[in-house]
Amino acid sequence: MKRCAAIILCLAILGACSDARILDGDANVVWVKENLVLPGAPDEVAARHCAQFGKKAVYERTLDLGRDALTPARVYACR
């Protein structure tokens, strides 16, 4: 039982440490899920996304995803 709990804890920690990820986006806006460990990661992910369209990512706001989400999402405009 303790081993199972330890494995689940390790998986949760690894998931929280993973790179920021895009929740949704297009040529005008991108929503990026924040990262617990690397606070600059959402900025970099948004910049790469917007660069595909020849645009720059501009931070707009942070969205609270509810009590079940460990981290919020950031909204960036592609300009």
N, C-alpha and C positions, 0 to 999 in steps of 0.2 A: 504494500500500500504506500509506504514512504517513497519507494523507488518510482512508482507511478506519479506521485505528486511532484517529485523532483524533476521528472521528465517533462511534465506539463509546465512547470515553472520555467525550465530552460527554454522550451519552445515559445513561451510568452515573452521572455526576455529577448530572444533572437528576433521575434516578430517586431518588437518595439524598436530594436536597433537597426532594422533594415532601412534602406534608403527611402526618402520621401517618395510618394507615388502620386500619379495623376488620377484623380477621381473622375474628372470629366473635363473636356476642353475642346475648343475649336480655334479658328484664326483670330477671334476677338477676345476670348477669355479662357482662363484655365483655373481649375480648382485642384489644389495640391494638398494632400494629407501630410500634416507635419510629422516630424521625426522627434522622438524623445531625446536622443543622444546628440544628434547633429543639427543644431538649430538653423544653420545656413542652408541645409539641404533643400528646403522648399524653394528658396530663391533660385538655386542652381537648376532645379528641375523645371521650374517655370521659364527660366531664361532659355533653356534648350528647346522647350516646346515652342515658345514664341519665335525663336530664331528660325525655325522651320518655315515660317511664313514671312521672313524678312523683317520681323518686328522685335521690339524689346518688351520685356515683362515689367509691368508697373504694379506694385503691391496696392491693393484697394482696401481689403478688410479681412478679418479673421471670423470664421463661422464656428460656432459651438455645435458640435454634432450630437449633443445629448449626453446624458450621464453614463451611457454604456461605452462611449468612445474614450480611449485613453488620451488621444491628442485631437485638437481641432483641425480644421482645414483652412487654408489661406486662399483667397481669391485674388488673381492677378489679371489685369487687363493687358492685352497684347496691342501695343501701339507702335 
